[in-house]
Amino acid sequence: MLEVETKKIFYRYLKQEVLREGTYGVVYKAFDTKTGQIVAIKKIRIGKQTEGFKITDLKEINLLKELKDSNIIELIDVFPHKGSLNVVFEFMEKDLGGVIRDCNIVLSATDMRSYIQMTLKGLASDHKKGILHLDLKPDNLLIRPRGQLKLDGFDLARIFGSPDKIFGHQVFGRWYRAPELLFGSNQYGPSVDIRAAACIFAELLLRRLFMQKPGFQHNKHYNIGTLHMVV
């Protein structure tokens, strides 16, 4: 009975193309025959710890089941099929990292304000439910075709609340780590997410990594002098 139900779910989604591929598996663009919507399916190989399904995948799935917010990626479905775990998400057209790096895209002050506001709203929802994101970066901020931004990448997320709780300090990409993390602190709270959001805000203004070494060419359209226009 369970096998029949799993097959029904599998054939509900018609895969169209490969979006990206990694050691974990493959992400497909697919058509949901039930809703008529385009979705993304992350097919995770269930195998060795270093190559397929990891405990962080399970944790991310469980967290996303709890996190229902307009600025957090929507988890639609989860089902096993032929040695793989298929995780179905809403389809997002691009990520903020690609927008920042594409100098052909001109961002107005309104655009930048909107992106950072949606980022902070998503974080506020996380923190309200006692969850630290811990991997906030432009590539984990996905954008729908109409410009709505949503948080993704919850594989490093942790539950917080107890003042004595100990965490690891190897979280975030190095460009987005708060100073206390760089010094090896294992006790921290929502401020580390906010600091990462501030770095992303600076990237929107500068169109480059905020903590980048001197000597890199700046985008000619943006500089820190535009800050007052956004805030």
N, C-alpha and C positions, 0 to 999 in steps of 0.2 A: 504493500500500500504506500509506504514511504517512498519507494523507488519510483512508483507511478507518479506520485505528486511532484517529485524532484524533476522528472522528465517534462512534466507540464510546465513547470517554472522555466526550465532550460529552453524549451521551444517557444516560450513567450517572447524571448529576446532574439532578434535577428541581427547577428554581428555584421557590420559593414566594412570596417577597416581597422588596422592597428594604429593606435595613437602613439604608443611608446612601449618599449620593451626593456626589461632589466633582469637581474639575477633572480628577483622575486617571482617573475612571471611576465604577463602581458596585459596591457590595458587596451580594450577595444571600444570603438564607437559602435553603438547598437541601436536598433529601433524596438521600442516597446509596443508590441502588437495590442496590448490591453489598453494602454492610455494614448497611443499615437505619439508619444514623446520620444525624443532622442535621449539616450542615456549613455553612461560610461560603465563598462564592466571591467573590474580588476580581477584577472584570473591568476590566483596565487597557487603555485605548485606546492603540494604538501609533501615535503621531503626533508632533506638535511636542514639543520638549523641555519646554516650560513647561506643556503641557496633557495629555500622555499618559504614555507609557512613559519612565521616566528611568533613568539608569545606577544610581541608588540602589536601584531596584526589583530589578534583576538582582543587585546585591550582597546585598540582603536575602534573596533566594531562595537564593543560594549559601551564605550563612551558616546559614540555617535547615536546610539539608540536612545540615550538619555538627553542628548543635546538637540533640541528642536528649536531652531531660531532662524529668522530670515537672513542672517549674516553668517550662518554656519552651513557647510556643505550637507546636503540631505542624503542620508543612507536610505535607499529604497528597498533593497532586498539582499539576502545572503543565502546561498545554496551550494551544496557540494555537487560535483559532477566529474566522474572518471579521474579520481586522484587529484582534483584541484578544488579549491574553494573559490567560488565566484561571488564577488562583492559588487553590487549594483549601486551606482551613485547617479545623481542628476548630472547631466552633461554641462560642462563649463567650457566656454570657447577659448579662453586664454588665461594667463596669469599676470599678476602685476609686475613680476620680474621682466617679462617680455615687453610690457608696455614701457617700463623705465629704460630698458636697453635700446628700444627702437627710437632713434632720434628723428624719424620721419613722423612720429606721433607727437603732436603739439598738445601739451596739457595746460589748460587754463587754471587759474586760481580756484575756480569753482570745481573743476575736475579733481584737483588735489585735495581740496577740502572734503569733497564727497567721499573719496577713497579712504582718507584717514578716519573720517567719522564712522564709516561702515566697519572699518577694522576695529575701532574702539568699541563699537556696539557689540560686535561678535565677542570680543574679549570680555566685556562686561557680563555677557550671558554666561561665558565659561566660569568667570570668577564668582558669579552669583550662585552657581551650582557647585562651588568648591573645587574647580578644576583649573590647573595651570597648564597653559598650552606648551610652553618650553621649546618650541621650534618655529617661532614666528619669523618669517622672512618673505620677501616679495613672491618667491616661487610657490609659497603655500597660501597665497591669497589669490583665489580664482575669481574670474570675472565672467558673468553671463553676457549673452549678446547685447542686452539692453543696458549694460554697465553696472549691474548689481554685483557687489563684491562679497565673497564668502570665505570664511576661514576653512582651511584644509590642513592635512598633515598632523594628525593627533597621535602619532605613534610614540612620541616621547612624553605625552601629557601625563600629569600626576594629580592625584587627589591631595588637597591641602586642607588645613584647618587646625590641626594640633600644633601648638607653638614649639613643641619639642621634636617634631617630625624631622627625620634626616633624609635628605635627597642627595643624589649624585650631582656633581658640578659639571660633568661633561654633557651639557645640554646646549641647545641653540647652535647655529653656525657661529664661527669665531667672530664674525663682524657684528653680531647682534647680542653678544654676551654682556651682561652687566658687569661692572668692575668687581663686585663681590664674587662673581662666578670665576672670573679670571684669576682671582686670588685663592680659589679653591674652596669657597664657602659651601657648606652642605645644608645650611638653614636659610631659607628665603621664602618669599611670598609673591603676590601678584605684581609687585614693582618690577620684577625681572621681565615680565611680559610687556609692561608699559614702556620700559626702556628700549626693548626691541622695536616696539611700535614707533617710538620717537626716532630711532635710526632709519626706519622705513620712511617716515615723514621727511627726514633730511634727504634721503635718496630721491624722493619725488621732486624735491626742490633742485637738487644738484644734478640729477640724472646720472649718478655714479654712486659707488659705495661711499658712505659717509666717512668711514675711517680709512679710506684709501690713502696710500702713500703719496706724498707730494711728487709732482712731475707728470701725473696723468692729465690728459687733456680734459677740460671741463666742457660740458655741453654749452654752446654759445647762447642758448635761449634762457637758461636758468642759472641763478646764483642765490646765495643766501639773502641777498637784498630783497627778494620777492616774498620773504617770510611774512611781512606785515600785511601783504595782500591776501594771504590765506587765512591767517588767524584773526 
